[in-house]
């Protein structure tokens, strides 16, 4: 299953971009990052069985293991792509939220989109590690 991050805003060459690249290189599943301008731009077409996950402050604050299990179920059910959307500064409107398969939050704090992208990349690496029984993820 393709893990596809579609993010508003460009992070260029930055420490956050290095973190995103570092974590996504470790993920054994195929990954892709698509950057869109802060406004406008064309969302890549959705082809085939796809799940849409929006990073949103109104979303669920899922434990890493729960996110991993959800991704594993989608993969096992034949989903070809899970698309993770990171919005611009104003986030997503209610209509867009209603179309998502999952609203995901990294807590109640507001995070800059560059950090949110790095945090998402780490969680995708962690999820793949959990599903592969890799020792990266430790439970307290």
Steps between C-alpha positions, in 0.01 A plus 500: 500500500630842406534749787455837330548829684335795324595822674430867450814712507855428405763406755796524265838412645450515871563289810133395488537386138802293602294335775217419258746349254684307772183335633338430164817330374461249783140409416490176304168590335499730197478867595450826314492866599309754291532869586231746399511880522339657807190565289389367164688226327354175383446212740634179344220283363384214717525173314360173626446406861628792708452611858532868588644603836494870588727641766262723688478648848144362526620148421561194712816486709582136427767296676773386260395136526139586409614696193724209399212251537272721289762528224558124517126430463473734203802335337357153563161610361664592167519876538759618247575845645459681828523872438595723793393862453674786681319828447614858487492734800119511510464121487198334340138605480211288625413376149854370444505339847176316422664333198795361699515138611690606812572830673831463682639734764842517661350643816323822585798724428530672164808388305674675210441305180873426469508332841169324438648349185806375690281362779280321246803347326623371837159351580491325161843350571379400847182343358694297245740395777215388725343295220837339423566425870811717481636606841487877418166543677511445875193503716519647845 
